[in-house]
């Protein structure tokens, strides 16, 4: 039997040692990036002027994008490589939350939501394909189930943690927090700024880990 080519090795990282751990971390950070954005975005958009009707329309558009592109993205990753597609998807996920810290016009919030949905439709099918590539059929379902469960638990814990901290600051300290003798106002602008930084940071970690995975 011939030795696997360099491209085959890159597209099929061995599931052992450090690379096995990288798979878990990428799943955790990728799920956290998506979950944080989705859970906080509706409240954020409504607070800064997007109507309920527009939010409902956006939800439909996001679902449509996910359904339309996942199949084609999976086939594209077969042709040009999982790493390239994942890197592009995580790059979008990293960039998209950052402008929301500073710019909040309604048209931009809508555009941002659509582009973020596109990044999700890029990442999810490609990542699922990677998990399929690196596992044997005999334990593939078990491994993917475990890694998905841990990732969701991590993302939910992180999201609830952020929401809980903001709720405590708002209800107990009236949005004022004193640190080392200095008082800071932690209002909606600051809170959502922290949220978008956290979402972007998780995508950045995925970008870094993808380099070491392949």
N, C-alpha and C positions, 0 to 999 in steps of 0.2 A: 504494500500500500504506500502510495507517495506521501511525502510530508506535506502538511497544509501550507498554502501560500501565505505570504505576509498579510495580504488583504483578508484572507479567511481568519487568520489569528486576530486581526484587529476587530473584525466584525463578530467574533465569537470568543470573547475573553473567558478564560478558564474560571470555573466557579470554585476557587479555593483561596486560602490565605487572605491577604489584604484585599484582594479584589472582591471576595465574597462580602467583606464588611462594607466596601464601597457601595455595593448594590443596595444594602440596607439603608445607608445614609442618603444616597440619592433619592430613593423612594420616600424617605421621611421628609427631606427638605423640599422635594418637588410637590408632594401632597400638601405640605404646610404652605408653600407659596400660593398654590391654587386655592386652598381653603380660606386662608386669610383674606385674599382678594375678594372672593365670592361672598364671604360672610359679612364683610364690612362695607362692600361697595354700595349696596342698595341704600343703606342708611346715609352713607356719605353723599351719594348722588342726590338723594331727596333733600338733604340738608342744604345743599348748594344749588338747588333750583331745578332739578330734573323732576318732572311731574310723575305721579303714580302711573298714568297711562303710558308715558314714555318708558318707564321702568318695565312695565309689563311687555311692551313691544320689544325692548332690549332683551328680555329673558327669552322671548320666542326666537329672536334673531340669533342669540348665542347658542340656543339648542339646535337651531337649523345649521349653523356653521359647524358645530361639532359633528352632526350627522353627515353632512355633505363631504367633509374633508378627511375624516378619519381613514376611510378606505383608501383614498388616493395617496394620502401621506404614507400609509403602510407600504404601498407598492413602491412609492418613490424611495423610501428608505432601503428597500431591497436593491435598488439600482445604484444609488449614490452613496450609500453607507449610513448605518445607524448613528455613528458619531457626528457626522455632518448635520444630519437632521436634528438630532438632540441639541447640539450646540446652538443651532439657529433658533430653535424653540425656546431654550432656556435664556438665550440672549434677549429675545423679545420680552420674556417674562421678567427679566432683570430690569430692562429699560422702562417698560410701561408704567410701573407704579411711581417712578421718581418725579415726573412732571406734575403729578397730582398734588405734590407737596406745595407747589407754588402757583399752578395755573388751574382754574376751576370754572371756566366758561362751559355752558351747557353743551354746546356742540362738541367740545373737546372731551367732556366726560363720556358722551355717547360714543365717540370715535375710539376712545381708550378702551371702553368695555368691549367693543367689537374686536379690536386687535388682540386684546387679552384672551378672548374666546378662541381666536385663531391660534394663538400660541398653545393653548390647552389642547386643541385638536391636533397640533403637531406633536406635542410631547407624549400624550397618553398612548396612542397606538404604537409609536416608535419604542417607547419604554417597555410596553408589554411585549413587543417583538424581541427586545433585548433579553428580557427575562426568559422568554421561550428559547432563545438561542443558547443560553448558558446553562440550561437545566435539562436533565434527562427526562424522557416522557414518564418514566416510572414514578418520579416524585415531583414532577412539574407543578401539578395542581396544588399539592401540599405546600410547596415552597412559596409559590406565588400568593396563595391564601395567607400564609404567615406574614410575608413581607408587606402585603397590602394592609393587613390588620394592624400591624405595628405602626406603619406609616400613618394610618388614619388616627390611631390613638394619639400619636405624637402631635399631629396637626390639630386635632380637636383640643388636646390639652393646652397647646400653645395659644390657640385662638381664644379659648375660654379664659386662660390666664390673662391675656391682654384685656379682654372685656371686663374681667373681674377687677383688675388693678384700676382701670379707668372708672369703674363704678364706685370703688372705694374712695378714690380721690375726689370724685364728684359729690358723693353723698356725705362722706365723713369730713372732708377737708374743703368743701365748696370750691373745688378746682384749684386751690392754692396749696402748694407743697413746699415746705421749708427743708432745705438741704444744706448742711454746714453753715447755718446762719443766714442763708440767702433764700428768699421766697420767690417761687416761680408759679406763674399762672399756667395750669395745665388744662386749657380749654379745648374745645372741639378741633381747632386748627392744629394744635400741638398733638392731640391724641391721634388724629388721623395721619399726621405726619409720621408719627412713630409706627403706625400700622403699615404705611406704605414702605417705610424703610425696612421693616421686618420682612415684608413680602419680597422686596427686592433682594434683601440679604440672603434669604433662603435660595433664591434663584442663582445668586452669585456663587453660593457654595456648590450648587449643582454644576455650574460651569467649570469650576475648579476641579471637582471630582471626576467629571467626564474625561478630563485630560489624563488622569491617572488610571481610569478604568480601561481605556482602549490602548 
